[in-house]
Amino acid sequence: MTAADHTVRDAVFAIVAKQGKVDVGVLTPASTLKDLGIASLTAIEILFEIEEKFDIDFPDQGADLDSGTLQHLVDAVEGALAKKNAKAG
């Protein structure tokens, strides 16, 4: 895992913790928003904040909010960033 990977993960975890009102220390890559007790509306707010922070757009199926893990969310962000960078390059 590179430093950039940690940066994306840390930023995603920080957003989830802030929006979900949970301690970032309890978050793991295997955590799901559902496990953390984060409601659907809050999950949507999390996605909007992530999109804004990274200046990306998730495809509708890009982030599985119910059963997807935080690692899946981080992977989706990294995938969107890679596509964005490929278009820019």
Residue, then its C-alpha position, 0 to 999 in steps of 0.5 A: m500500500t502506497a502513501a497515496d493509498h493511505t491518504v485516500r483511505d484516511a480521507v474516506f475514513a475521516i469523512v465517514a467518521k464525521q458524517g456518521k458521528v462515529d470514532v474514526g478509531v473503530l473504522t476498519p476496511a471490513s466495516t460497512l456503513k450498515d454495521l456502523g449504524i449509519a442511515s441511508l440519508t447519511a450514507i448519501e451525504i458521505l458519498f456527496e462529501i467524498e465526491e466533492k473532496f476528490d472532485i469525482d463522480f461515482p457511477d450509480q452502482g459505484a458504491d454499494l452503501d448497504s453491504g459494501t465495506l469501507q475498503h470497497l468505498v476506498d477502492a471505488v474512490e481510487g478507481a474514480l481518481a484513476k479514471k479522472n487522471a487518465k482523462a486528464g493525462 
